[in-house]
Amino acid sequence: MKFILLISLISMVYFAWLTVSRAGLPYNEEGRYFDETDTTVYHAQAVEIYFALMVLFSIVFIISIVIFLKQNRYLR
């Protein structure tokens, strides 16, 4: 159970960071941003997917905490 807590917490923080960092990029009218240093094209639609994954891992994290606390008799 602790493994699931750790993985879901790390994933939640990672996708939250991706969402915030990619949402602030200056996308063009086609929803693309070209990073000249890495020669990478970022798409604005990916921000929505990152946000959805962050919400998913947040739900998994909260459910895992509740199960962990019930197993250790912190919640009745």
C-alpha positions in Angstrom: 0.0 0.0 0.0 2.9 2.4 0.8 4.2 1.7 -2.7 0.9 2.8 -4.3 0.9 5.9 -2.1 4.4 6.9 -3.2 3.9 6.2 -6.9 0.6 8.1 -7.0 2.1 11.1 -5.1 5.1 11.3 -7.4 2.9 11.0 -10.5 0.5 13.6 -9.2 3.3 16.1 -8.5 4.9 15.4 -11.9 1.8 15.9 -13.9 0.9 19.0 -11.9 4.3 20.4 -12.7 3.9 19.5 -16.4 0.4 21.1 -16.5 1.6 24.4 -15.0 4.8 24.6 -17.0 3.2 23.8 -20.4 0.1 25.9 -19.8 2.3 29.0 -19.7 4.0 28.5 -23.0 3.2 31.0 -25.8 1.3 28.8 -28.3 0.6 30.0 -31.8 -2.9 30.1 -33.4 -2.6 26.4 -34.3 -1.9 25.4 -30.7 1.7 24.7 -31.1 4.9 25.9 -29.5 8.4 25.3 -31.0 11.3 25.2 -28.6 14.3 26.2 -30.6 16.9 24.9 -28.1 15.5 21.4 -28.0 13.9 21.5 -31.5 10.7 20.2 -29.9 7.1 21.0 -30.8 4.7 21.2 -27.8 0.9 21.0 -28.4 -1.6 22.9 -26.4 -3.9 19.9 -26.3 -1.4 18.0 -24.1 -2.1 20.4 -21.2 -5.6 19.0 -20.9 -4.3 15.4 -20.8 -1.7 16.3 -18.2 -4.4 17.9 -16.1 -6.6 14.8 -16.4 -3.8 12.5 -15.4 -3.0 14.8 -12.4 -6.7 14.5 -11.3 -6.6 10.7 -11.8 -3.5 10.3 -9.7 -4.9 12.7 -7.1 -8.0 10.5 -6.7 -5.9 7.3 -6.5 -3.7 9.0 -3.9 -6.7 10.1 -1.8 -8.3 6.6 -2.0 -5.0 5.0 -1.0 -4.6 7.3 2.0 -8.1 6.4 3.2 -7.4 2.7 2.8 -4.1 2.9 4.5 -5.5 4.8 7.4 -8.4 2.3 7.8 -6.0 -0.6 7.7 -3.9 1.0 10.5 -7.0 1.9 12.5 -6.5 5.6 12.3 -10.0 6.0 10.9 -13.0 4.1 12.2 
